[in-house]
């Protein structure tokens, strides 16, 4: 039996799965925590990866490995390959002002947004790497001057696994490169002028590998296992669930992501839809919200209950929570672009001042933001084939039961799994096997939830969302 490994280096933890390359059967797995915060020393990722590999029984018998990682994180290296400063993560919003400035530099208003969308398929917001580089140049000029290379979390981990073979040995893939703000999914090329505009100087960037192109060999105890190119977490998750053109993946993790596998690139000047690439040669237009599963965590903490009780309470309240609405911008928001916003509760009355109403309002508020995202990606021209609900938040009974009603469409729920790590493992198997398409691992059974649309829930949410537009 030939074994492959996949890594998910996410915001909160590192997960490693080891699977049979031919069948996809899970053989073993391991996990280790990441530190909290919106900036992290990459050394913590390396330590967590080592711990997760050990927990998964090591890699000595593994033939190939690939890394899926959180997107957009700014990893700056000096000329010796040393990390210049802790990495700014995707959910660090301090570069929001830099995003505004970068847009304006290419044109005022709509023309600036259109110029960025045409150039790289997205409009800068605080999440994207290009805005973090501008923040670095403005606020830490000495660190900006020391920066000789810029890469992403998965790029850095792959480079480390390969033995850190010099800055010219940095590699990435289409899926992760498309989230930087200086690589175009449509053209398949870097826009170094945009990187230099942000950083104030040029820098080495990772070479973009083809979907199944080897990235080198693993150094150390695994005896030269092949390294896959890896990819960003969203592209890895799409590969992990076996998504095909027209499939929409709604992922509820630290962030909320709505993406659709498409065969043509996207350029949305509104900035709502980011025109990313996927890990197979297709495209992955997506919408991301900053606030997802942790909305459930925060509400449960506020009510002093666990997640099972939160679900029970939410399902006991009527649709629309009696008019109570929770706008869940607890960490600012990326879509819509309101980085300094806060959460808001509207419609509190004597009758709605009950735990059950707040619990349901939290779940509905979370899902309404994702429903807006589904509407946006579906408007891009790719017919929707099916909608799959994944991520840690999908373990919530209330989320699963209310999702079809709020999203307005039937929803398929695969069993809980580490789909980012699974996608990375599937890519590793693809690198071993070669060919034009990834191996056809059997799909898992999915729960099909039929829709009973409740449009008034979304209408009421939109009213309150717009009332709070200026909050910050």
Secondary structure as a PSIPRED ss2 file (coil, helix, strand):
# PSIPRED VFORMAT (PSIPRED V4.0)

   1 X C   1.000  0.000  0.000
   2 X C   1.000  0.000  0.000
   3 X E   0.000  0.000  1.000
   4 X E   0.000  0.000  1.000
   5 X E   0.000  0.000  1.000
   6 X E   0.000  0.000  1.000
   7 X E   0.000  0.000  1.000
   8 X E   0.000  0.000  1.000
   9 X E   0.000  0.000  1.000
  10 X C   1.000  0.000  0.000
  11 X C   1.000  0.000  0.000
  12 X C   1.000  0.000  0.000
  13 X E   0.000  0.000  1.000
  14 X E   0.000  0.000  1.000
  15 X E   0.000  0.000  1.000
  16 X E   0.000  0.000  1.000
  17 X E   0.000  0.000  1.000
  18 X E   0.000  0.000  1.000
  19 X E   0.000  0.000  1.000
  20 X E   0.000  0.000  1.000
  21 X C   1.000  0.000  0.000
  22 X C   1.000  0.000  0.000
  23 X C   1.000  0.000  0.000
  24 X C   1.000  0.000  0.000
  25 X C   1.000  0.000  0.000
  26 X E   0.000  0.000  1.000
  27 X E   0.000  0.000  1.000
  28 X E   0.000  0.000  1.000
  29 X E   0.000  0.000  1.000
  30 X E   0.000  0.000  1.000
  31 X E   0.000  0.000  1.000
  32 X E   0.000  0.000  1.000
  33 X E   0.000  0.000  1.000
  34 X C   1.000  0.000  0.000
  35 X C   1.000  0.000  0.000
  36 X C   1.000  0.000  0.000
  37 X C   1.000  0.000  0.000
  38 X C   1.000  0.000  0.000
  39 X E   0.000  0.000  1.000
  40 X E   0.000  0.000  1.000
  41 X C   1.000  0.000  0.000
  42 X H   0.000  1.000  0.000
  43 X H   0.000  1.000  0.000
  44 X H   0.000  1.000  0.000
  45 X H   0.000  1.000  0.000
  46 X H   0.000  1.000  0.000
  47 X H   0.000  1.000  0.000
  48 X H   0.000  1.000  0.000
  49 X H   0.000  1.000  0.000
  50 X H   0.000  1.000  0.000
  51 X H   0.000  1.000  0.000
  52 X H   0.000  1.000  0.000
  53 X H   0.000  1.000  0.000
  54 X H   0.000  1.000  0.000
  55 X H   0.000  1.000  0.000
  56 X C   1.000  0.000  0.000
  57 X C   1.000  0.000  0.000
  58 X C   1.000  0.000  0.000
  59 X C   1.000  0.000  0.000
  60 X C   1.000  0.000  0.000
  61 X C   1.000  0.000  0.000
  62 X E   0.000  0.000  1.000
  63 X E   0.000  0.000  1.000
  64 X E   0.000  0.000  1.000
  65 X E   0.000  0.000  1.000
  66 X E   0.000  0.000  1.000
  67 X E   0.000  0.000  1.000
  68 X E   0.000  0.000  1.000
  69 X E   0.000  0.000  1.000
  70 X C   1.000  0.000  0.000
  71 X C   1.000  0.000  0.000
  72 X C   1.000  0.000  0.000
  73 X C   1.000  0.000  0.000
  74 X E   0.000  0.000  1.000
  75 X E   0.000  0.000  1.000
  76 X E   0.000  0.000  1.000
  77 X E   0.000  0.000  1.000
  78 X C   1.000  0.000  0.000
  79 X C   1.000  0.000  0.000
  80 X C   1.000  0.000  0.000
  81 X C   1.000  0.000  0.000
  82 X C   1.000  0.000  0.000
  83 X E   0.000  0.000  1.000
  84 X C   1.000  0.000  0.000
  85 X C   1.000  0.000  0.000
  86 X C   1.000  0.000  0.000
  87 X E   0.000  0.000  1.000
  88 X E   0.000  0.000  1.000
  89 X C   1.000  0.000  0.000
  90 X C   1.000  0.000  0.000
  91 X C   1.000  0.000  0.000
  92 X C   1.000  0.000  0.000
  93 X C   1.000  0.000  0.000
  94 X C   1.000  0.000  0.000
  95 X C   1.000  0.000  0.000
  96 X H   0.000  1.000  0.000
  97 X H   0.000  1.000  0.000
  98 X H   0.000  1.000  0.000
  99 X H   0.000  1.000  0.000
 100 X H   0.000  1.000  0.000
 101 X H   0.000  1.000  0.000
 102 X H   0.000  1.000  0.000
 103 X H   0.000  1.000  0.000
 104 X H   0.000  1.000  0.000
 105 X H   0.000  1.000  0.000
 106 X C   1.000  0.000  0.000
 107 X C   1.000  0.000  0.000
 108 X C   1.000  0.000  0.000
 109 X C   1.000  0.000  0.000
 110 X H   0.000  1.000  0.000
 111 X H   0.000  1.000  0.000
 112 X H   0.000  1.000  0.000
 113 X H   0.000  1.000  0.000
 114 X H   0.000  1.000  0.000
 115 X H   0.000  1.000  0.000
 116 X H   0.000  1.000  0.000
 117 X H   0.000  1.000  0.000
 118 X H   0.000  1.000  0.000
 119 X H   0.000  1.000  0.000
 120 X H   0.000  1.000  0.000
 121 X C   1.000  0.000  0.000
 122 X C   1.000  0.000  0.000
 123 X C   1.000  0.000  0.000
 124 X C   1.000  0.000  0.000
 125 X C   1.000  0.000  0.000
 126 X C   1.000  0.000  0.000
 127 X C   1.000  0.000  0.000
 128 X C   1.000  0.000  0.000
 129 X H   0.000  1.000  0.000
 130 X H   0.000  1.000  0.000
 131 X H   0.000  1.000  0.000
 132 X H   0.000  1.000  0.000
 133 X H   0.000  1.000  0.000
 134 X H   0.000  1.000  0.000
 135 X H   0.000  1.000  0.000
 136 X H   0.000  1.000  0.000
 137 X H   0.000  1.000  0.000
 138 X H   0.000  1.000  0.000
 139 X H   0.000  1.000  0.000
 140 X C   1.000  0.000  0.000
 141 X H   0.000  1.000  0.000
 142 X H   0.000  1.000  0.000
 143 X H   0.000  1.000  0.000
 144 X H   0.000  1.000  0.000
 145 X H   0.000  1.000  0.000
 146 X H   0.000  1.000  0.000
 147 X C   1.000  0.000  0.000
 148 X C   1.000  0.000  0.000
 149 X E   0.000  0.000  1.000
 150 X E   0.000  0.000  1.000
 151 X E   0.000  0.000  1.000
 152 X C   1.000  0.000  0.000
 153 X H   0.000  1.000  0.000
 154 X H   0.000  1.000  0.000
 155 X H   0.000  1.000  0.000
 156 X H   0.000  1.000  0.000
 157 X H   0.000  1.000  0.000
 158 X H   0.000  1.000  0.000
 159 X H   0.000  1.000  0.000
 160 X H   0.000  1.000  0.000
 161 X H   0.000  1.000  0.000
 162 X C   1.000  0.000  0.000
 163 X C   1.000  0.000  0.000
 164 X C   1.000  0.000  0.000
 165 X C   1.000  0.000  0.000
 166 X C   1.000  0.000  0.000
 167 X H   0.000  1.000  0.000
 168 X H   0.000  1.000  0.000
 169 X H   0.000  1.000  0.000
 170 X C   1.000  0.000  0.000
 171 X E   0.000  0.000  1.000
 172 X E   0.000  0.000  1.000
 173 X E   0.000  0.000  1.000
 174 X H   0.000  1.000  0.000
 175 X H   0.000  1.000  0.000
 176 X H   0.000  1.000  0.000
 177 X H   0.000  1.000  0.000
 178 X C   1.000  0.000  0.000
 179 X C   1.000  0.000  0.000
 180 X C   1.000  0.000  0.000
 181 X C   1.000  0.000  0.000
 182 X C   1.000  0.000  0.000
 183 X E   0.000  0.000  1.000
 184 X E   0.000  0.000  1.000
 185 X C   1.000  0.000  0.000
 186 X C   1.000  0.000  0.000
 187 X C   1.000  0.000  0.000
 188 X C   1.000  0.000  0.000
 189 X E   0.000  0.000  1.000
 190 X E   0.000  0.000  1.000
 191 X C   1.000  0.000  0.000
 192 X H   0.000  1.000  0.000
 193 X H   0.000  1.000  0.000
 194 X H   0.000  1.000  0.000
 195 X H   0.000  1.000  0.000
 196 X H   0.000  1.000  0.000
 197 X H   0.000  1.000  0.000
 198 X H   0.000  1.000  0.000
 199 X H   0.000  1.000  0.000
 200 X C   1.000  0.000  0.000
 201 X C   1.000  0.000  0.000
 202 X C   1.000  0.000  0.000
 203 X C   1.000  0.000  0.000
 204 X E   0.000  0.000  1.000
 205 X E   0.000  0.000  1.000
 206 X C   1.000  0.000  0.000
 207 X E   0.000  0.000  1.000
 208 X E   0.000  0.000  1.000
 209 X E   0.000  0.000  1.000
 210 X C   1.000  0.000  0.000
 211 X C   1.000  0.000  0.000
 212 X C   1.000  0.000  0.000
 213 X C   1.000  0.000  0.000
 214 X C   1.000  0.000  0.000
 215 X C   1.000  0.000  0.000
 216 X E   0.000  0.000  1.000
 217 X E   0.000  0.000  1.000
 218 X C   1.000  0.000  0.000
 219 X C   1.000  0.000  0.000
 220 X C   1.000  0.000  0.000
 221 X C   1.000  0.000  0.000
 222 X C   1.000  0.000  0.000
 223 X C   1.000  0.000  0.000
 224 X C   1.000  0.000  0.000
 225 X C   1.000  0.000  0.000
 226 X E   0.000  0.000  1.000
 227 X E   0.000  0.000  1.000
 228 X C   1.000  0.000  0.000
 229 X C   1.000  0.000  0.000
 230 X C   1.000  0.000  0.000
 231 X E   0.000  0.000  1.000
 232 X E   0.000  0.000  1.000
 233 X H   0.000  1.000  0.000
 234 X H   0.000  1.000  0.000
 235 X H   0.000  1.000  0.000
 236 X H   0.000  1.000  0.000
 237 X H   0.000  1.000  0.000
 238 X H   0.000  1.000  0.000
 239 X H   0.000  1.000  0.000
 240 X H   0.000  1.000  0.000
 241 X C   1.000  0.000  0.000
 242 X C   1.000  0.000  0.000
 243 X C   1.000  0.000  0.000
 244 X C   1.000  0.000  0.000
 245 X C   1.000  0.000  0.000
 246 X C   1.000  0.000  0.000
 247 X E   0.000  0.000  1.000
 248 X E   0.000  0.000  1.000
 249 X E   0.000  0.000  1.000
 250 X E   0.000  0.000  1.000
 251 X E   0.000  0.000  1.000
 252 X E   0.000  0.000  1.000
 253 X C   1.000  0.000  0.000
 254 X C   1.000  0.000  0.000
 255 X C   1.000  0.000  0.000
 256 X E   0.000  0.000  1.000
 257 X E   0.000  0.000  1.000
 258 X E   0.000  0.000  1.000
 259 X E   0.000  0.000  1.000
 260 X E   0.000  0.000  1.000
 261 X E   0.000  0.000  1.000
 262 X E   0.000  0.000  1.000
 263 X C   1.000  0.000  0.000
 264 X C   1.000  0.000  0.000
 265 X C   1.000  0.000  0.000
 266 X C   1.000  0.000  0.000
 267 X C   1.000  0.000  0.000
 268 X C   1.000  0.000  0.000
 269 X C   1.000  0.000  0.000
 270 X C   1.000  0.000  0.000
 271 X C   1.000  0.000  0.000
 272 X C   1.000  0.000  0.000
 273 X C   1.000  0.000  0.000
 274 X E   0.000  0.000  1.000
 275 X E   0.000  0.000  1.000
 276 X E   0.000  0.000  1.000
 277 X E   0.000  0.000  1.000
 278 X C   1.000  0.000  0.000
 279 X C   1.000  0.000  0.000
 280 X C   1.000  0.000  0.000
 281 X C   1.000  0.000  0.000
 282 X C   1.000  0.000  0.000
 283 X E   0.000  0.000  1.000
 284 X E   0.000  0.000  1.000
 285 X E   0.000  0.000  1.000
 286 X E   0.000  0.000  1.000
 287 X E   0.000  0.000  1.000
 288 X E   0.000  0.000  1.000
 289 X E   0.000  0.000  1.000
 290 X C   1.000  0.000  0.000
 291 X C   1.000  0.000  0.000
 292 X C   1.000  0.000  0.000
 293 X H   0.000  1.000  0.000
 294 X H   0.000  1.000  0.000
 295 X H   0.000  1.000  0.000
 296 X H   0.000  1.000  0.000
 297 X H   0.000  1.000  0.000
 298 X H   0.000  1.000  0.000
 299 X H   0.000  1.000  0.000
 300 X H   0.000  1.000  0.000
 301 X H   0.000  1.000  0.000
 302 X H   0.000  1.000  0.000
 303 X H   0.000  1.000  0.000
 304 X C   1.000  0.000  0.000
 305 X C   1.000  0.000  0.000
 306 X C   1.000  0.000  0.000
 307 X H   0.000  1.000  0.000
 308 X H   0.000  1.000  0.000
 309 X H   0.000  1.000  0.000
 310 X H   0.000  1.000  0.000
 311 X H   0.000  1.000  0.000
 312 X H   0.000  1.000  0.000
 313 X H   0.000  1.000  0.000
 314 X H   0.000  1.000  0.000
 315 X H   0.000  1.000  0.000
 316 X H   0.000  1.000  0.000
 317 X C   1.000  0.000  0.000
 318 X C   1.000  0.000  0.000
 319 X H   0.000  1.000  0.000
 320 X H   0.000  1.000  0.000
 321 X H   0.000  1.000  0.000
 322 X H   0.000  1.000  0.000
 323 X H   0.000  1.000  0.000
 324 X C   1.000  0.000  0.000
 325 X E   0.000  0.000  1.000
 326 X E   0.000  0.000  1.000
 327 X E   0.000  0.000  1.000
 328 X C   1.000  0.000  0.000
 329 X C   1.000  0.000  0.000
 330 X C   1.000  0.000  0.000
 331 X C   1.000  0.000  0.000
 332 X C   1.000  0.000  0.000
 333 X E   0.000  0.000  1.000
 334 X C   1.000  0.000  0.000
 335 X C   1.000  0.000  0.000
 336 X C   1.000  0.000  0.000
 337 X C   1.000  0.000  0.000
 338 X E   0.000  0.000  1.000
 339 X C   1.000  0.000  0.000
 340 X C   1.000  0.000  0.000
 341 X C   1.000  0.000  0.000
 342 X C   1.000  0.000  0.000
 343 X C   1.000  0.000  0.000
 344 X E   0.000  0.000  1.000
 345 X E   0.000  0.000  1.000
 346 X E   0.000  0.000  1.000
 347 X C   1.000  0.000  0.000
 348 X C   1.000  0.000  0.000
 349 X C   1.000  0.000  0.000
 350 X C   1.000  0.000  0.000
 351 X C   1.000  0.000  0.000
 352 X C   1.000  0.000  0.000
 353 X C   1.000  0.000  0.000
 354 X C   1.000  0.000  0.000
 355 X H   0.000  1.000  0.000
 356 X H   0.000  1.000  0.000
 357 X H   0.000  1.000  0.000
 358 X H   0.000  1.000  0.000
 359 X H   0.000  1.000  0.000
 360 X H   0.000  1.000  0.000
 361 X H   0.000  1.000  0.000
 362 X H   0.000  1.000  0.000
 363 X H   0.000  1.000  0.000
 364 X H   0.000  1.000  0.000
 365 X H   0.000  1.000  0.000
 366 X H   0.000  1.000  0.000
 367 X H   0.000  1.000  0.000
 368 X H   0.000  1.000  0.000
 369 X H   0.000  1.000  0.000
 370 X H   0.000  1.000  0.000
 371 X H   0.000  1.000  0.000
 372 X H   0.000  1.000  0.000
 373 X H   0.000  1.000  0.000
 374 X H   0.000  1.000  0.000
 375 X H   0.000  1.000  0.000
 376 X H   0.000  1.000  0.000
 377 X H   0.000  1.000  0.000
 378 X H   0.000  1.000  0.000
 379 X C   1.000  0.000  0.000
 380 X C   1.000  0.000  0.000
 381 X C   1.000  0.000  0.000
 382 X C   1.000  0.000  0.000
 383 X C   1.000  0.000  0.000
 384 X C   1.000  0.000  0.000
 385 X C   1.000  0.000  0.000
 386 X E   0.000  0.000  1.000
 387 X E   0.000  0.000  1.000
 388 X E   0.000  0.000  1.000
 389 X E   0.000  0.000  1.000
 390 X E   0.000  0.000  1.000
 391 X C   1.000  0.000  0.000
 392 X H   0.000  1.000  0.000
 393 X H   0.000  1.000  0.000
 394 X H   0.000  1.000  0.000
 395 X H   0.000  1.000  0.000
 396 X C   1.000  0.000  0.000
 397 X H   0.000  1.000  0.000
 398 X H   0.000  1.000  0.000
 399 X H   0.000  1.000  0.000
 400 X H   0.000  1.000  0.000
 401 X H   0.000  1.000  0.000
 402 X H   0.000  1.000  0.000
 403 X H   0.000  1.000  0.000
 404 X H   0.000  1.000  0.000
 405 X H   0.000  1.000  0.000
 406 X H   0.000  1.000  0.000
 407 X H   0.000  1.000  0.000
 408 X C   1.000  0.000  0.000
 409 X C   1.000  0.000  0.000
 410 X C   1.000  0.000  0.000
 411 X E   0.000  0.000  1.000
 412 X E   0.000  0.000  1.000
 413 X E   0.000  0.000  1.000
 414 X E   0.000  0.000  1.000
 415 X C   1.000  0.000  0.000
 416 X C   1.000  0.000  0.000
 417 X C   1.000  0.000  0.000
 418 X C   1.000  0.000  0.000
 419 X H   0.000  1.000  0.000
 420 X H   0.000  1.000  0.000
 421 X H   0.000  1.000  0.000
 422 X H   0.000  1.000  0.000
 423 X H   0.000  1.000  0.000
 424 X H   0.000  1.000  0.000
 425 X H   0.000  1.000  0.000
 426 X H   0.000  1.000  0.000
 427 X H   0.000  1.000  0.000
 428 X H   0.000  1.000  0.000
 429 X H   0.000  1.000  0.000
 430 X H   0.000  1.000  0.000
 431 X H   0.000  1.000  0.000
 432 X H   0.000  1.000  0.000
 433 X H   0.000  1.000  0.000
 434 X C   1.000  0.000  0.000
 435 X C   1.000  0.000  0.000
 436 X C   1.000  0.000  0.000
 437 X C   1.000  0.000  0.000
 438 X C   1.000  0.000  0.000
 439 X C   1.000  0.000  0.000
 440 X C   1.000  0.000  0.000
 441 X C   1.000  0.000  0.000
 442 X C   1.000  0.000  0.000
 443 X C   1.000  0.000  0.000
 444 X C   1.000  0.000  0.000
 445 X C   1.000  0.000  0.000
 446 X E   0.000  0.000  1.000
 447 X E   0.000  0.000  1.000
 448 X E   0.000  0.000  1.000
 449 X E   0.000  0.000  1.000
 450 X C   1.000  0.000  0.000
 451 X C   1.000  0.000  0.000
 452 X C   1.000  0.000  0.000
 453 X C   1.000  0.000  0.000
 454 X C   1.000  0.000  0.000
 455 X H   0.000  1.000  0.000
 456 X H   0.000  1.000  0.000
 457 X H   0.000  1.000  0.000
 458 X H   0.000  1.000  0.000
 459 X H   0.000  1.000  0.000
 460 X H   0.000  1.000  0.000
 461 X H   0.000  1.000  0.000
 462 X H   0.000  1.000  0.000
 463 X H   0.000  1.000  0.000
 464 X H   0.000  1.000  0.000
 465 X H   0.000  1.000  0.000
 466 X H   0.000  1.000  0.000
 467 X H   0.000  1.000  0.000
 468 X C   1.000  0.000  0.000
 469 X C   1.000  0.000  0.000
 470 X C   1.000  0.000  0.000
 471 X C   1.000  0.000  0.000
 472 X C   1.000  0.000  0.000
